[in-house]
Amino acid sequence: MHPGDVYETGFDESTDRSIDADAACPECDGNVVADGGERHCTGCGLIVDDYHIDHGATAWSAPESNKDPRHIGAPRTATMHDGGLTTQIGRFRDGTGDQLDGARQRRLRRLRTQHRRARHGSKRERNLEFGLQEISRIVGVLDLTDSLDEQAAMVFRRAQRADLLRGRSIEGVAAASVHAACRCTGLPRSVDEVGAVARVTTERVRNAYSVLNDELGLPAVPQTPRDFVPKFASALGVAARLRKRALELAEFAVETGVANGRKPSGIAAACLYHATREQGQDWTQQELAAVADVTPVTLREGWQDLCEVLHDVESSRTATTEGR
């Protein structure tokens, strides 16, 4: 059977068809060369024959290509223990869409059972799948991005390869991996936020993250008050000018040392509180402290220190101006 009878475009590799350049050009008897999967004449440019097989990947995610992507499937991903190359066994219909009879459905049920048992070659793979599923659950609850899910999965895989799961709960290491991915990307997600949706206590998540940070050498970025200001401002729905002023105060607090030794989220809430007071807003310390997940005392102490430094800077500017 000719390959064109089966495939509408191109040829299959199993046809053993090849291209050589022995014949002469049928038009001008010129020299015929083979290049790029085709034979063409160097004299008149006539393409005598072509046979091109694209060995590259198909653009499955390109909707403008007008190609059927069902034979390709999704790309590989680190969020699944098998890299995304999972076999799915149907239940009620075959590949053509026809209804299966009872005997075949029972056979497929037995096949699914055996497939489920054979998916894991060892307990290590089973633990990996459970940990990656827990990471995906936490990422979904916290409404984080798919890219962060990938990064957290890579951190968990590194932890398993370094044998850091021994003696620790898989849930705790999975939650710590999510927090580690947030820290490495600069997202303002604290351990308390991740621990609130984890299936273990926050203290165990904190301990697991400490181990990951020490043993894996994570490139964690130190959190600053500026990282938390946009999050708190969006939660409160304040105006853009207040957010801009709070960001300026957050940078000022870091430069002057007000934020040294203090919780970044508390200083961010204090900066936002000071910005609202300057604009005559009626946000209370209790409301801002609840958004920042700190106590009103923490917010008030940071705000008072910020006010003192602002007052000193303003006084020195006034004295310099009068001296001139």
C-alpha positions in Angstrom: 0.0 0.0 0.0 1.3 3.4 -0.9 2.0 5.6 2.2 -0.2 8.3 0.7 -3.2 6.0 0.9 -2.9 6.0 4.7 -1.4 9.4 5.6 -2.9 12.5 4.1 0.2 14.5 4.6 3.8 13.4 4.5 5.1 9.8 4.8 5.7 7.4 7.6 9.3 6.6 8.6 8.6 2.8 8.3 8.3 3.1 4.4 12.1 3.0 4.1 11.9 5.6 1.4 15.2 7.4 0.7 16.4 10.2 -1.6 19.5 9.9 -3.7 21.0 12.3 -6.2 22.2 9.8 -8.9 19.7 10.8 -11.6 19.9 13.9 -13.9 17.4 16.7 -14.1 14.5 15.6 -16.4 14.1 19.2 -17.7 17.6 20.4 -18.5 19.8 17.3 -17.7 21.6 19.4 -15.1 23.2 18.3 -11.9 20.7 17.1 -9.2 21.7 17.3 -5.5 19.9 16.1 -2.4 19.5 18.7 0.4 17.0 19.2 3.2 15.0 16.2 2.3 14.5 17.1 -1.4 16.2 16.7 -4.7 16.6 19.8 -6.8 18.5 20.8 -9.9 21.3 23.2 -9.5 20.8 24.6 -13.0 17.1 25.3 -13.4 16.0 24.9 -9.7 13.4 22.2 -10.5 12.5 20.2 -7.4 12.6 16.6 -8.6 11.5 14.9 -5.5 11.0 15.6 -1.8 10.7 13.5 1.3 10.8 15.5 4.5 10.1 14.1 8.0 9.8 16.6 10.8 11.5 15.1 13.8 10.7 18.0 16.1 7.9 18.4 18.6 4.5 19.4 17.5 3.2 22.7 18.8 0.4 21.2 20.8 -0.4 24.5 22.5 -0.7 26.6 19.4 -4.4 27.0 18.5 -3.6 28.9 15.3 -1.9 25.8 13.9 -5.3 24.1 13.2 -3.9 20.7 14.1 -5.5 18.1 16.2 -3.5 17.8 19.4 -5.2 14.8 20.9 -2.5 12.4 19.7 0.1 14.3 21.6 -1.1 15.1 25.1 0.1 17.5 27.7 3.8 18.4 28.1 5.9 16.8 30.8 5.7 18.3 34.2 7.6 17.9 37.5 4.3 18.0 39.5 3.6 14.4 38.8 5.7 11.5 39.9 5.9 10.0 36.4 6.5 13.3 34.7 3.0 13.5 33.3 3.4 10.4 31.1 0.4 8.7 32.8 -1.7 6.0 31.0 -5.4 6.5 31.4 -7.7 3.5 30.9 -11.2 4.2 29.9 -14.4 3.0 31.6 -17.5 2.9 29.4 -16.4 3.7 25.8 -13.6 2.6 23.5 -11.3 4.8 21.4 -14.0 5.3 18.7 -16.7 6.3 21.1 -18.7 3.1 21.0 -20.3 1.8 24.2 -18.5 -1.1 25.8 -20.4 -4.2 26.9 -20.4 -5.5 30.4 -17.6 -8.1 29.9 -15.2 -5.5 28.5 -16.0 -3.0 31.3 -15.2 -5.7 33.9 -12.0 -6.4 32.0 -11.0 -2.7 32.0 -11.9 -2.5 35.7 -9.4 -5.3 36.4 -6.8 -3.6 34.2 -7.2 -0.3 36.1 -6.7 -2.2 39.3 -3.5 -3.8 38.1 -2.3 -0.5 36.5 -2.9 1.3 39.8 -0.8 -1.3 41.6 2.0 -1.2 39.0 2.3 2.6 38.9 4.8 2.7 41.7 8.0 0.6 41.4 8.9 1.2 45.0 7.8 2.9 48.2 10.0 5.9 47.2 7.8 6.5 44.1 4.7 6.2 46.2 5.9 8.8 48.7 6.9 11.1 45.8 3.4 10.9 44.3 1.8 11.6 47.7 4.1 14.5 48.4 3.5 16.1 44.9 -0.3 15.7 45.4 -0.1 17.5 48.7 1.9 20.3 47.1 -0.7 20.7 44.4 -3.4 20.8 47.0 -1.7 23.5 49.1 -0.9 25.6 45.9 -4.6 25.4 44.9 -5.8 26.4 48.3 -3.4 29.4 48.5 -4.3 30.3 44.9 -0.7 30.3 43.7 0.5 29.9 40.1 1.4 26.8 38.2 5.0 27.9 37.9 5.3 28.0 41.6 3.8 24.5 41.8 6.6 23.3 39.5 9.2 25.0 41.7 7.8 23.5 44.9 7.8 20.1 43.2 11.5 20.4 42.2 12.3 21.4 45.8 10.5 18.3 47.1 12.3 16.1 44.6 15.7 17.5 45.7 14.7 16.9 49.4 13.9 13.2 48.6 17.1 12.7 46.7 19.0 14.2 49.7 17.2 11.7 52.0 15.6 14.5 54.0 12.2 12.8 54.3 13.6 10.2 56.7 12.1 10.8 60.1 9.9 13.6 58.9 6.3 13.7 57.7 5.7 13.9 54.0 3.0 16.5 54.5 5.4 18.7 56.5 8.1 18.6 53.8 5.6 19.2 51.1 4.3 22.3 52.9 7.8 23.4 53.6 8.6 23.0 49.8 5.7 25.4 49.0 7.0 27.9 51.4 10.5 27.5 50.1 9.3 28.2 46.5 7.5 31.3 47.8 10.7 32.5 49.5 12.9 31.9 46.5 10.5 33.8 44.2 9.9 36.6 46.6 6.2 36.0 47.2 4.9 37.3 50.5 3.6 34.1 51.9 4.6 33.4 55.5 5.0 30.1 57.3 1.8 30.7 59.2 -0.2 31.1 56.0 1.2 27.8 54.6 0.8 26.1 57.9 -2.8 27.1 58.2 -3.7 25.0 55.2 -1.2 22.2 55.7 -2.1 18.9 57.3 0.5 19.3 60.0 1.2 22.0 62.6 2.9 25.2 61.7 5.8 24.4 63.9 6.5 21.2 61.9 6.4 23.2 58.7 8.8 25.7 60.1 11.2 23.0 61.2 11.0 21.2 57.8 11.7 24.5 56.0 14.7 25.2 58.2 16.1 21.7 57.3 15.5 22.3 53.6 17.1 25.7 53.7 20.2 24.4 55.5 20.7 21.2 53.6 19.7 22.3 50.1 21.2 25.8 50.2 18.0 27.4 48.9 18.4 30.8 47.2 15.8 32.3 49.6 15.4 36.1 49.2 15.2 37.9 52.6 11.7 39.3 53.0 11.3 43.1 53.4 8.3 45.2 54.4 8.0 46.4 50.8 7.1 42.9 49.7 4.0 42.8 52.0 2.7 46.3 51.2 0.9 45.5 47.9 -0.7 42.4 49.4 -2.1 44.3 52.4 -3.2 47.2 50.3 -5.1 44.9 48.0 -6.8 43.2 50.9 -7.9 46.6 52.3 -8.8 48.1 48.9 -6.9 51.3 49.6 -6.2 53.9 46.9 -3.1 53.8 44.7 -1.6 57.0 46.3 -1.8 55.4 49.7 0.0 52.3 48.4 2.7 54.4 46.8 3.2 56.3 50.1 3.3 53.1 52.1 6.0 51.7 49.7 8.1 54.8 50.3 7.7 54.5 54.0 8.7 50.8 53.8 11.9 51.6 52.0 12.6 54.4 54.5 12.1 52.0 57.4 14.7 49.6 55.9 17.2 52.4 55.2 16.9 53.9 58.7 17.0 50.6 60.5 13.5 50.7 61.9 12.8 47.3 60.3 15.9 45.7 61.8 15.0 42.8 64.1 11.2 43.2 63.5 8.7 41.2 61.6 8.5 42.5 58.0 4.7 42.1 57.8 4.4 44.2 61.0 6.5 47.0 59.7 4.6 46.9 56.4 1.3 47.2 58.3 2.7 50.1 60.3 3.8 51.9 57.1 0.4 51.4 55.6 -1.3 52.6 58.8 0.9 55.8 58.8 0.0 56.4 55.2 -3.7 56.1 55.9 -3.4 58.6 58.8 -1.6 61.1 56.6 -4.5 60.9 54.1 -7.2 61.1 56.8 -8.4 57.6 56.4 -10.1 55.8 59.4 -8.5 52.4 59.3 -7.8 51.2 62.8 -4.8 49.4 64.2 -6.9 46.4 64.9 -8.0 46.1 61.3 -4.5 46.5 59.9 -3.1 44.1 62.4 -5.7 41.4 61.4 -4.8 41.7 57.8 -1.0 41.5 58.5 -1.6 38.6 61.0 0.2 40.4 63.8 -0.9 41.8 67.1 -1.9 45.4 67.5 0.9 45.9 69.9 3.4 44.8 67.3 1.9 47.2 64.8 1.8 50.1 67.3 5.4 49.7 68.4 6.7 49.7 64.9 4.5 52.7 64.0 5.8 54.7 67.0 9.4 54.0 66.1 8.7 55.0 62.5 7.1 58.2 63.7 10.1 59.0 65.9 12.5 58.5 63.0 10.4 60.6 60.6 10.2 63.3 63.2 14.0 63.3 63.7 14.6 63.5 59.9 12.1 66.3 59.5 13.7 68.2 62.4 17.2 67.9 61.0 15.9 69.1 57.6 14.3 72.1 59.2 17.4 72.9 61.2 19.5 72.7 58.0 17.2 75.0 56.2 17.2 77.6 58.9 21.0 77.4 59.1 21.3 78.4 55.5 
